[in-house]
């Protein structure tokens, strides 16, 4: 089986912190990076900060309703997202709940970006049927990658997330459950078909409940013979 890919989430508060944090992620075994731009205090010169990082980068400017830290209006968030998306990123993460989603997705694709359409549920893991319906909506909105993240309230929620991979056909899906109880789905999702999974950078802050450090996940994969 091919090596599971790990996306390291960068939670830098200032743009000059991005390169050293990215270097740490790469040293710990990351294969791609997610810049959580909603953590940043300033966006000027962001292209220079990511220019030489050497890995594919996901741009995420997360809205507060889905666990983000962006403090401006939704209009400002989307304008900013479109303004910086073309400055060296490979992917852009945009929430399924975003107003005018289809228009934003079209604009991002016109720039030449792959679009991750995401859904987060911080309370529970919905039924399999509900999750499949969400993925179909993501595909219908033009997702290149569907991201569906839930809250694990029971260990069986891991099975609900992992079982979804067998029902989505050829769609690229990232699906796992947050929280300590959801760790198995975070770790195992690439084995079920996820193009990558997410982890934190040791020495940086955790962007989601239950996020494991990159080096810990890489060690687990090594112990599994991956």
Secondary structure, DSSP 8 states (H G I E B T S, - for coil): -----EEEEE--SSGGGHHHHHHHHHHHT-SEEEEEGGG-S--TTHHHHHTT--S-EEEE---GGGT----S-HHHHHHHHHHHTTTT-SEEEEETT-TTHHHHHHHHHHHT-EEEEEEE-SS----HHHHHHHHHHHHHTT-SEEEEEEE-SSTHHHHHHHHGGGGSTT--EEEEEESGGGHHHHHHHHHHT-S-EEEE-TTS--SSTT--BHHHHHHHHHHTT-
